[in-house]
Amino acid sequence: MTAHTSRDPLHGVTLEMQVNALVAHFGWNQLGKRITINCFNNDPSVKSSLKFLRRTPWARAQVEALYLEMLQDQAEPAPASPWSTHRQQKG
């Protein structure tokens, strides 16, 4: 029997894991600027954020979208700089 692999990038990722990853990546200040909700701007904590996000579908959707954007940005290789390549010297 083969294992089922989900194509959903959020499969197995809890809301708490998403919030912790976003805070680690952006910090509360930057996260509050990107998603303007009080639980990120006024006395932020993971616990209060989770409580609000679980009750507010539109805010949770914004957090999930930002989390997916962050994952995509981390997965993309940096564009090659024309100055980073060098000519190979011949013999």
N, C-alpha and C positions, 0 to 999 in steps of 0.2 A: 504494500500500500504506500502510495506517495504522500508526502506531506503537502498540505495546502499552503501556498504562499500567496499572501494578499498583496495586491498592487496599491493599496491605500497606504500612503506614507504615515498616516496617523494611527495605523493599526498597532495596538499594543502600547501606544504612548498616552499616558494619562495626562489630564489637564495640569496636574501638579508638576509633572515632568516638563511640560511645555513652559509653564510659568517660570520654573527654576532655570531652565535653559535660556529663556529670554532675559531674565534678570542677570544671569551670569554673562551673557553676551553684550547687552545694552546698558545694564544698570537701571535702577528705578527711575532716575531722572530722565534719561533718554527714552525709556519705555513709556513714561507718562506723557512725553511730547509726541510720540508716535501714535499712541492710543490714549486719547484724552478722556480718561475715566478717573473718578475720585480715588478709587482704591489703589491706583498707581501713583497718584500725586499727593494725597494727604495721608501722612502716617502710613506708608505702604508696608504690607506684610504679605507673605504667601497665603497665610490663613484667611485674612480678610478678602484678599483677591479671589481665592477659590470660592468662598462663600458667595460673593457677588457674581462671579462668572457662571457658576452653576445655576443661578436663578435668572440670568440675563442672556438669552440666546444670541442677540446681536453683538454683544460685547465678546462672548465666547468665540463667535465666528471671526471677529477681528483678531483675536489672540491667535487662533488657529491659522489664519491667513498670514500673519506676521511670522509665526513659527515656521510655516512652510517656505516662506520667502527667505528666511534666515538659513534654512537647510539648503535651499537651492543656491544661495550665494556662497555657502561654504563648499558646496560640491563642484562649483564651476572653477576650472583652472584659471589662474590669472592670465590675462592676455600677454603674449610674448612681446617684449620690447625690441624694437629694431636694433637697439644698442647692446642687447644681451647676447646676440649671436656674434660669433667671431669667425673669421676665415681660417680654414685649416691651411697650414703652411705646407707647401709641397717640398718633398725631398731634400 
